[in-house]
Structures are given as structure tokens and as C-alpha cells.
Amino acid sequence: MPKRRPDHIPTRTCAVCRTARPKREMDRLVRSQDGLVHHDPTGRLAGRGTYICHEPACREPERAAPAVKRALGAELAPGTLEPEVNHAAT
């Protein structure tokens, strides 16, 4: 029996550079009910979320802070953009 649809790869758009990439290649930031922005390694935390790619330019706080504020309506806390896992090895 054939598959219902071809292999589907969900894509998301980076809040900083506006480039669409596969969801697994991006990091999710989420604004929780308390108004704080957290890194979401599982991609399942409740709250409004946005995605940032692994490009070094998109990790610069000067570029990322306004984009995250626009997307989530909350200020970016220092250290939030630090990745939980070393992505250069993957």
C-alpha cells in the first residue's frame, strides 16, 4: 500500500533573517504566561513561540533582540540565545 503523502518535512521561518528552513534545524524560543522568553529544546512548551536559525549572524543580540520582541512581544533576556547543545558538531 502506498504512502498517503511523500515524506513531509515541516519548515519554519527564522525571526531574524526570515529564511525558511526545516524545523529540526532551528531553535524555538517561547514566551510563557509569565511574559519571560525561554529556550525550548523540546519544541513543545506552552506559549507563543518563534524560531531562530543557527547562523552566527542571527545569534547576535543586536539583531535578534528586535526580531524576538517583534515576534513575541517580549524582551529577550541575556543568555537566552545561547544554544543548549553544540550544533556545530551535528
C-alpha positions in Angstrom: 0.0 0.0 0.0 1.5 3.4 -1.0 2.1 6.2 1.5 -0.6 8.7 1.9 1.8 11.5 1.1 5.5 11.9 0.5 7.9 12.4 3.4 6.8 15.7 4.8 9.4 18.0 6.4 7.9 20.9 8.3 9.5 24.2 7.7 9.7 27.4 9.9 10.9 30.9 9.2 13.7 32.4 11.2 12.5 35.6 13.1 15.8 37.3 12.3 16.8 36.6 8.7 13.3 35.5 7.5 14.8 32.4 5.8 12.6 29.2 5.7 14.4 26.1 6.9 13.5 22.7 8.2 12.1 22.8 11.7 14.7 20.5 13.1 17.5 22.9 12.0 16.1 25.7 14.1 15.8 26.6 17.8 12.5 27.6 19.3 12.1 30.5 21.7 8.8 30.7 23.6 7.1 33.4 25.6 5.5 31.8 28.7 2.4 33.1 30.5 4.7 35.0 32.9 6.0 37.0 30.0 9.5 35.6 30.0 11.2 34.3 26.9 12.7 30.8 27.3 14.7 28.5 25.1 12.5 25.5 24.2 14.7 22.5 23.3 11.7 20.1 23.0 9.6 22.4 20.8 6.6 21.6 23.0 6.4 24.2 25.7 3.1 26.0 26.0 3.1 29.7 24.9 3.8 31.8 21.9 6.8 30.7 20.0 9.2 31.8 17.3 12.2 30.2 15.6 15.8 31.3 15.1 18.3 29.5 12.8 21.8 28.5 13.7 23.6 31.2 11.6 26.0 33.2 13.8 24.6 36.5 12.5 21.1 35.5 13.7 22.5 34.8 17.2 23.9 38.3 17.7 21.9 40.0 20.4 21.8 43.3 18.5 20.0 41.7 15.6 18.0 39.1 17.4 16.5 41.2 20.2 14.3 43.4 18.0 13.2 40.4 15.9 12.2 38.4 19.0 10.5 41.5 20.5 8.5 41.9 17.3 7.6 38.2 17.1 6.8 37.6 20.8 6.1 41.0 22.2 8.6 40.4 25.0 12.1 41.5 25.8 14.9 38.9 25.2 16.7 38.1 28.4 20.6 37.9 28.3 21.8 34.4 27.7 18.6 33.2 26.0 20.2 32.8 22.6 22.9 30.6 23.9 22.2 27.1 22.4 21.7 24.2 24.8 23.6 21.8 22.5 26.7 22.4 20.4 25.1 22.5 16.9 28.5 22.7 15.1 29.1 19.0 15.8 25.8 17.8 14.3 
